[in-house]
Each structure stands twice: as structure tokens, then as C-alpha cells.
């Protein structure tokens, strides 16, 4: 059985004993993840308008993605430490405020370099939010980590599904990118107000308090380093593959209208939402590992088929199915991490979130250069090939972590 820590007691007294307050907290958290999903595809959906207005090319957009990924990684990897030191209300509150302020600054920019600088705080903030909220949910749902994480990330996928549809629809009535950023900033400020006035378990000193038995757990933690590295590699490569599709599919389909291209992106994210919703029904009834393997392998096969097709309807269906298979992979790897480190979820979730988002640091931005040399279709074939090392890394975790309390 997993150890019961001081943080458990704090969480139970702060949330489990007050069902209405815990319910409001969950609604607010789901709203944050919806907004994070919207933000994930916001700039990729606006890529044509941005590059046209500023007179820039694909490589410049790739650089923006690179800067954003680095800052997102910084936010995620430091989120666990900051939560331990200052508590979730302070850390997540600061990130929730920084996000809409950053978008407002972007609206005022007339120069591309200034736009990249203004966007920086929004990427840092979303990194903090992902790491911190993943840790919060792993703490609140220790018995059904797989189901809880898929449910949480379902809202991120729904936000990413709605985003391209909204952008595509607004493009039909000639709404520019600036009003869309203004609306997103207003929504972010509203969500921030709800979170900041709600009740949230502190999480402060949770990992440090759990570390009081460090000597007794030393051997177990040392033995878990290799499994954790396997999870980190797996989640890193998964995000690289997922964002290669999400960030560039609109550009890949530039022979059609903006509305048609963003529709494919929306269907892709609708698939992710569907995959996570479906996982909620049966993930606790089977091996976490087997479920993850099946999703990863099927996603590679379907993506290869999608790239081979030229018909619009076939592409829409296949990219949607790719999303269905992609959907549960990130939550499942995070759930396995929660099993490896049940008493260090703050720093574990931050480290895995950072490992995940660092997958967007190299390959997705690099595709901007690939697009200008051999084409995006060739670049996306790399996402297909990434399925092999993802499976191998999770298999390594399964073999090395059998003596640890990992998932099922």
C-alpha cells in the first residue's frame, strides 16, 4: 500500500470534509485546463494572420515556439519547488495573473521581436499551472490516478478542440488576431478571479514533510530513478509527436481555406478529448501499461495513414482517430509517475510536466526549418517514428519498477 503522508491529512481536512468547496475547486481547475487547451492551439491557429501581419516566415514562428517551449519548461520544472516553498495559492495565483497580462501586452505589439518578448510570461505561467495542478490532482485522487488524470486532461483537449473552431469561424467574418487575444485575456482574468477567491489545499512543505523518512526510503527512491527516467523520456517524445501535429497541421493543409485547415485541427483535438473520455470508463479495469502501449502504437499507424491520404474527408477522419489514440497517453504516463512517487507528487508532477513540455523545445520548432527545405509532410513522418522509442521507454519502466507501487 502507498504511504500516508502529512499532505494527505492536509488535503482531507481542506477538501474531502467539505464537499461543496472541493466541488468548486474542481470546477475552477477544470476551467483552467480548458483555457490551457485553448492557449495550446491559439497561436498555431492564428499562424497565418500573424505571419502575414508581421511579414515573417515559418522559421520565425518556429523560433516563437522554441522560446515559448523553453519558458514553459522552466515554469513546469520549478513549479514543484515553488509550491513546496510558497504554497499552491501563491504560486498558481501568480501564474493565473501573469497569463492575461501577457496576452494584453501582445495585443499592443507592432514589432515581431516585441511580440515574442510579450508572449514569454504566458508560456511561463502555463508551465507553472500544468505542473502545479497535475500535482494537486494526483494528491486528491490517489486511488484512481489513471481515471482522474484522464478526466483532468479531457478539459484541456476540449479547450484545444474549441479553439481552432472559434478562430476558423471568426476568420470567416474577418476578425483579426488582436481581438481574439483580447477575448482570451478577459477569459483568463475571469478564471483567475474564481481561482483566487476559492479554497485550495496549500501543498506547502508537502514533499519536504514526506521526506522525513528519507533514509528508510533511500533504497526505494534510488531504485526508482531509472523508471522515472523512462517515464520522462516517454512523455517527452509523446509531446514532441503530439505538438508536431497540433502546431503544424494548419500549415500542412494550406492549400485549403483557413476554416478547413482549422477544422482538421479541431477534429484532432476532439479526438484527444474523446480518447480521454473513453479512458475514464475502463482504464481502471486493465493494466496501465498495456493500455498505454496500445494507444501509442495505434497512433503511429493512424498518423502514417493520415499523411498518405489526400482527400479532405479521409484526412479529417484519420487525424481525429490519431487524436483518440494520443489522448490518454500523457495522463497515463503522469498516473504512472504518481505511483512511483506517491509521497512526492509536487516535484514529481513538476518534473514530468517539464519533461513533457521539453518535448516541444526541439522537434516541433525544428519543423519550421524542415518546412522550408523538404516540406512538412516529411517532418511529420518523424512523429510516426517517435512511437518506437516511446514504447521502449515505457517498457523499461514496467520491467524496472515491478518492486515499486506503480499503477497496475
C-alpha positions as CSV (number, residue, x, y, z in Angstrom):
1,X,0.0,0.0,0.0
2,X,1.1,3.6,-0.6
3,X,2.4,5.6,2.3
4,X,0.0,8.1,4.0
5,X,1.8,11.4,4.4
6,X,1.2,14.7,6.2
7,X,0.0,16.1,2.9
8,X,-2.8,13.5,2.8
9,X,-4.1,14.8,6.2
10,X,-4.0,18.4,5.0
11,X,-5.9,17.6,1.8
12,X,-8.5,15.6,3.6
13,X,-9.2,18.3,6.1
14,X,-9.1,21.0,3.4
15,X,-11.2,19.3,0.8
16,X,-12.7,15.9,1.5
17,X,-14.5,17.1,4.6
18,X,-16.1,20.0,2.7
19,X,-17.7,18.5,-0.4
20,X,-19.2,21.8,-1.9
21,X,-15.8,23.6,-1.5
22,X,-14.0,20.7,-3.1
23,X,-16.6,20.7,-5.9
24,X,-16.0,24.4,-6.6
25,X,-12.2,23.8,-6.6
26,X,-12.6,21.1,-9.2
27,X,-14.8,23.3,-11.4
28,X,-12.2,26.1,-11.3
29,X,-9.4,23.7,-12.0
30,X,-11.3,22.2,-15.0
31,X,-11.8,25.8,-16.3
32,X,-8.1,26.5,-16.0
33,X,-7.2,23.3,-18.0
34,X,-9.9,24.3,-20.6
35,X,-8.1,27.6,-21.0
36,X,-4.7,25.9,-21.2
37,X,-6.0,23.8,-24.0
38,X,-7.4,26.8,-25.8
39,X,-4.0,28.5,-25.3
40,X,-2.1,25.4,-26.6
41,X,-3.5,25.9,-30.1
42,X,-4.2,29.6,-30.1
43,X,-1.1,30.9,-31.8
44,X,-0.8,27.8,-34.2
45,X,-4.4,28.6,-35.2
46,X,-3.5,32.3,-35.8
47,X,-0.2,31.5,-37.6
48,X,-1.4,32.7,-41.0
49,X,-2.6,36.0,-39.7
50,X,0.4,36.6,-37.5
51,X,3.0,35.8,-40.2
52,X,1.1,38.0,-42.8
53,X,0.7,41.0,-40.4
54,X,4.3,41.0,-39.4
55,X,5.8,39.9,-42.7
56,X,7.5,36.8,-41.2
57,X,8.1,33.2,-42.3
58,X,7.8,29.7,-40.9
59,X,11.2,29.8,-39.3
60,X,10.3,32.9,-37.3
61,X,7.2,31.2,-36.0
62,X,9.3,28.2,-35.1
63,X,11.5,30.5,-33.1
64,X,8.5,31.8,-31.2
65,X,7.5,28.2,-30.4
66,X,11.1,27.5,-29.2
67,X,11.2,30.4,-26.8
68,X,7.7,29.5,-25.5
69,X,8.7,25.9,-25.0
70,X,11.8,26.8,-23.0
71,X,9.8,29.1,-20.7
72,X,7.0,26.6,-20.4
73,X,9.6,24.0,-19.3
74,X,11.1,26.5,-16.8
75,X,7.7,27.1,-15.3
76,X,6.9,23.4,-15.1
77,X,10.2,22.2,-13.7
78,X,10.2,24.8,-10.9
79,X,6.5,24.5,-10.0
80,X,7.0,21.7,-7.5
81,X,9.8,23.5,-5.7
82,X,7.8,26.8,-5.6
83,X,4.6,25.0,-4.4
84,X,6.6,23.4,-1.6
85,X,8.1,26.7,-0.5
86,X,5.2,29.2,-1.0
87,X,2.1,27.0,-1.4
88,X,-0.3,26.5,-4.2
89,X,-2.5,29.6,-3.8
90,X,0.5,31.9,-4.1
91,X,2.3,30.1,-6.9
92,X,-0.8,29.3,-9.0
93,X,-2.3,32.7,-8.3
94,X,0.8,34.5,-9.7
95,X,0.7,32.3,-12.8
96,X,-3.0,33.0,-13.3
97,X,-2.4,36.8,-13.1
98,X,0.6,36.7,-15.4
99,X,-1.2,34.9,-18.2
100,X,-3.9,37.5,-19.2
101,X,-1.4,40.4,-18.6
102,X,1.0,38.7,-21.1
103,X,-1.8,38.4,-23.7
104,X,-2.7,42.1,-23.3
105,X,0.9,43.1,-23.9
106,X,1.0,41.0,-27.1
107,X,-2.0,42.9,-28.4
108,X,-0.2,46.2,-28.1
109,X,2.9,45.0,-30.1
110,X,3.7,46.3,-33.5
111,X,7.1,44.5,-33.9
112,X,7.7,40.7,-34.1
113,X,10.6,40.8,-31.6
114,X,8.5,42.6,-29.0
115,X,5.6,40.1,-29.6
116,X,8.0,37.2,-28.8
117,X,9.1,39.0,-25.6
118,X,5.5,39.8,-24.6
119,X,4.4,36.2,-25.1
120,X,7.1,34.9,-22.7
121,X,5.2,35.3,-19.4
122,X,2.2,33.4,-20.8
123,X,4.3,30.4,-21.5
124,X,6.0,30.5,-18.1
125,X,2.5,30.8,-16.5
126,X,1.0,27.8,-18.3
127,X,4.1,25.7,-17.3
128,X,3.6,26.6,-13.7
129,X,-0.2,25.8,-13.9
130,X,0.3,22.4,-15.6
131,X,2.9,21.2,-13.1
132,X,1.1,22.6,-10.1
133,X,-2.4,21.3,-11.0
134,X,-1.2,17.9,-12.0
135,X,0.3,17.6,-8.5
136,X,-2.9,18.8,-6.9
137,X,-5.0,16.2,-8.8
138,X,-2.6,13.3,-8.1
139,X,-2.8,14.2,-4.4
140,X,-6.6,14.3,-4.5
141,X,-7.1,11.1,-6.4
142,X,-4.5,8.5,-5.2
143,X,-6.7,5.5,-5.6
144,X,-7.7,6.1,-9.3
145,X,-4.9,8.1,-10.7
146,X,-5.5,7.0,-14.3
147,X,-9.1,7.9,-14.3
148,X,-8.5,11.3,-12.6
149,X,-5.7,12.3,-14.8
150,X,-7.6,11.5,-18.0
151,X,-10.6,13.4,-16.7
152,X,-8.5,16.5,-15.9
153,X,-6.8,16.4,-19.3
154,X,-10.1,15.9,-21.0
155,X,-10.8,19.6,-20.4
156,X,-7.5,20.6,-21.9
157,X,-8.4,18.6,-25.0
158,X,-11.9,20.2,-25.1
159,X,-10.3,23.7,-24.9
160,X,-7.9,22.8,-27.7
161,X,-10.9,21.5,-29.8
162,X,-12.9,24.6,-29.3
163,X,-10.0,27.0,-30.0
164,X,-9.4,26.3,-33.8
165,X,-13.2,26.2,-34.4
166,X,-13.6,29.6,-32.9
167,X,-10.6,31.0,-34.8
168,X,-11.7,29.5,-38.0
169,X,-15.2,30.8,-37.6
170,X,-14.0,34.3,-36.7
171,X,-11.7,34.3,-39.7
172,X,-14.8,34.0,-41.9
173,X,-16.0,37.3,-40.7
174,X,-12.6,39.0,-40.9
175,X,-11.9,39.2,-37.2
176,X,-8.2,39.8,-36.7
177,X,-5.8,38.1,-34.2
178,X,-5.8,41.0,-31.8
179,X,-9.5,40.9,-30.8
180,X,-9.1,37.1,-30.3
181,X,-6.2,37.7,-27.9
182,X,-8.2,40.3,-26.0
183,X,-11.1,37.9,-25.6
184,X,-8.7,35.2,-24.3
185,X,-7.1,37.7,-21.9
186,X,-10.6,38.6,-20.5
187,X,-11.4,34.9,-20.1
188,X,-8.1,34.3,-18.3
189,X,-8.7,37.1,-15.9
190,X,-12.1,35.8,-15.1
191,X,-10.8,32.3,-14.4
192,X,-8.0,33.8,-12.2
193,X,-10.6,35.7,-10.1
194,X,-12.5,32.4,-9.5
195,X,-9.4,30.5,-8.5
196,X,-8.0,33.3,-6.3
197,X,-11.3,33.6,-4.4
198,X,-11.7,29.9,-3.9
199,X,-10.3,27.4,-1.4
200,X,-7.2,25.4,-2.4
201,X,-5.1,22.9,-0.5
202,X,-1.8,24.6,0.2
203,X,0.6,21.8,-0.7
204,X,3.3,23.8,1.1
205,X,6.1,21.7,2.6
206,X,4.2,18.6,1.4
207,X,7.1,16.9,-0.2
208,X,9.5,18.1,2.4
209,X,7.3,16.7,5.1
210,X,7.1,13.5,3.3
211,X,10.9,13.4,3.1
212,X,11.3,12.9,6.9
213,X,11.6,9.2,6.3
214,X,14.2,9.7,3.5
215,X,16.7,7.3,5.0
216,X,14.2,4.5,5.2
217,X,13.1,5.1,1.7
218,X,16.6,5.7,0.2
219,X,17.0,2.4,-1.5
220,X,13.5,2.5,-2.9
221,X,14.0,6.0,-4.3
222,X,17.4,5.1,-5.8
223,X,15.8,2.1,-7.5
224,X,13.1,4.3,-9.0
225,X,15.5,6.7,-10.8
226,X,15.7,4.5,-13.9
227,X,11.9,4.0,-14.1
228,X,11.4,7.8,-13.7
229,X,13.9,8.5,-16.4
230,X,11.9,6.1,-18.7
231,X,8.7,8.0,-17.9
232,X,10.5,11.3,-18.6
233,X,11.7,10.1,-22.0
234,X,8.4,8.7,-22.9
235,X,6.4,11.8,-22.0
236,X,9.0,14.0,-23.7
237,X,8.8,12.1,-27.0
238,X,5.0,11.9,-26.8
239,X,4.6,15.6,-26.5
240,X,7.1,16.1,-29.4
241,X,4.9,13.9,-31.6
242,X,1.6,15.4,-30.5
243,X,2.7,19.0,-30.9
244,X,4.3,18.3,-34.3
245,X,0.8,17.5,-35.4
246,X,-1.1,20.2,-33.4
247,X,1.3,23.1,-34.2
248,X,1.7,22.4,-37.9
249,X,-1.3,20.7,-39.3
250,X,-3.0,24.0,-40.2
251,X,0.2,25.0,-42.1
252,X,0.3,21.5,-43.7
253,X,-3.1,21.9,-45.1
254,X,-2.6,25.4,-46.5
255,X,-4.0,24.6,-49.9
256,X,-7.5,25.0,-48.5
257,X,-9.2,27.7,-46.6
258,X,-8.3,28.7,-43.0
259,X,-11.7,27.4,-41.9
260,X,-11.0,24.0,-43.5
261,X,-7.5,23.7,-42.0
262,X,-8.6,24.7,-38.5
263,X,-11.4,22.2,-38.7
264,X,-8.9,19.4,-39.1
265,X,-7.0,20.7,-36.0
266,X,-10.3,20.9,-34.1
267,X,-11.2,17.3,-35.0
268,X,-7.7,16.2,-34.0
269,X,-8.3,17.7,-30.5
270,X,-11.9,16.4,-30.4
271,X,-10.2,13.0,-30.9
272,X,-8.0,13.7,-27.9
273,X,-11.0,14.6,-25.8
274,X,-12.8,11.5,-26.9
275,X,-9.9,9.3,-26.1
276,X,-9.6,10.7,-22.6
277,X,-13.4,10.5,-22.1
278,X,-13.4,6.8,-23.2
279,X,-10.4,6.1,-20.9
280,X,-12.4,7.3,-18.0
281,X,-14.8,4.4,-18.4
282,X,-12.4,1.4,-18.4
283,X,-8.8,2.4,-17.6
284,X,-9.1,1.2,-14.0
285,X,-10.1,-2.3,-15.3
286,X,-6.9,-3.1,-17.2
287,X,-3.1,-2.7,-16.9
288,X,-2.0,0.9,-17.2
289,X,1.0,-0.3,-19.2
290,X,-1.0,-2.4,-21.7
291,X,-3.4,0.5,-22.3
292,X,-0.5,2.9,-22.9
293,X,1.2,0.6,-25.4
294,X,-2.0,0.1,-27.4
295,X,-2.6,3.9,-27.6
296,X,0.9,4.7,-28.7
297,X,1.2,2.0,-31.4
298,X,-2.2,2.8,-32.9
299,X,-1.5,6.5,-33.0
300,X,1.6,5.9,-35.1
301,X,-0.2,3.6,-37.6
302,X,-3.1,6.1,-38.0
303,X,-0.8,9.1,-38.4
304,X,1.1,7.4,-41.2
305,X,-2.2,6.7,-42.9
306,X,-3.4,10.3,-42.4
307,X,-0.2,11.6,-44.1
308,X,-0.7,9.3,-47.0
309,X,-4.2,10.5,-47.7
310,X,-5.1,13.5,-49.9
311,X,-8.9,13.6,-49.6
312,X,-10.3,16.1,-47.2
313,X,-12.8,13.8,-45.5
314,X,-10.3,11.0,-45.1
315,X,-7.8,13.4,-43.5
316,X,-10.4,14.7,-41.1
317,X,-11.4,11.2,-40.0
318,X,-7.8,9.9,-39.7
319,X,-6.4,12.9,-37.8
320,X,-9.4,12.6,-35.5
321,X,-8.5,8.9,-34.8
322,X,-4.9,9.9,-34.2
323,X,-6.2,12.2,-31.6
324,X,-8.3,9.5,-30.0
325,X,-5.2,7.3,-29.6
326,X,-3.0,10.2,-28.5
327,X,-5.4,11.4,-25.8
328,X,-4.8,9.0,-22.9
329,X,-1.0,8.7,-23.3
330,X,0.1,11.9,-21.4
331,X,-2.4,11.3,-18.5
332,X,-1.4,7.6,-18.2
333,X,2.3,8.4,-18.0
334,X,1.6,11.0,-15.4
335,X,-0.5,8.5,-13.5
336,X,2.4,6.0,-13.5
337,X,4.6,8.7,-12.2
338,X,2.1,9.3,-9.3
339,X,2.5,5.6,-8.5
340,X,6.3,5.8,-8.5
341,X,6.4,8.8,-6.2
342,X,3.1,8.8,-4.2
343,X,4.6,10.9,-1.4
344,X,6.5,13.4,-3.7
345,X,3.8,14.3,-6.1
346,X,4.5,18.1,-6.2
347,X,8.1,17.7,-7.5
348,X,7.4,14.6,-9.5
349,X,4.5,16.2,-11.4
350,X,6.5,19.3,-12.0
351,X,9.5,17.3,-13.3
352,X,7.3,15.1,-15.5
353,X,5.4,18.1,-16.8
354,X,8.8,19.8,-17.6
355,X,10.0,16.6,-19.3
356,X,6.8,16.6,-21.3
357,X,6.9,20.2,-22.4
358,X,10.6,20.0,-23.2
359,X,9.5,17.7,-26.0
360,X,8.2,20.8,-27.7
361,X,11.6,22.5,-27.4
362,X,13.4,20.9,-30.3
363,X,11.3,18.9,-32.8
364,X,8.1,21.0,-33.3
365,X,10.1,24.3,-33.7
366,X,12.6,22.4,-36.0
367,X,9.7,21.6,-38.3
368,X,9.7,25.3,-39.3
369,X,13.1,24.7,-40.9
370,X,12.1,21.4,-42.3
371,X,9.1,23.1,-44.0
372,X,11.4,25.4,-45.9
373,X,13.7,22.6,-47.1
374,X,11.9,19.3,-47.6
375,X,8.3,20.0,-46.6
376,X,6.1,19.5,-43.5
377,X,4.9,16.1,-44.6
378,X,8.4,14.6,-44.3
379,X,8.7,16.3,-40.9
380,X,5.6,14.7,-39.6
381,X,6.9,11.3,-40.6
382,X,9.3,11.9,-37.7
383,X,6.3,11.9,-35.3
384,X,5.4,8.5,-36.6
385,X,8.8,7.1,-35.9
386,X,8.8,8.5,-32.3
387,X,6.2,5.9,-31.4
388,X,9.0,3.3,-31.2
389,X,11.2,4.9,-28.5
390,X,8.0,5.9,-26.6
391,X,7.0,2.2,-26.3
392,X,10.6,1.1,-25.5
393,X,10.9,3.7,-22.7
394,X,7.6,2.7,-21.0
395,X,8.5,-1.0,-21.4
396,X,11.8,-0.2,-19.5
397,X,9.7,1.4,-16.7
398,X,7.5,-1.6,-16.5
399,X,10.4,-4.0,-16.2
400,X,12.4,-1.9,-13.6
401,X,9.6,-0.8,-11.4
402,X,7.8,-4.1,-10.5
403,X,9.0,-3.8,-6.9
404,X,7.6,-0.3,-6.6
405,X,4.0,0.8,-6.1
406,X,3.4,1.8,-9.7
407,X,-0.1,1.9,-11.2
408,X,-1.3,-1.6,-12.2
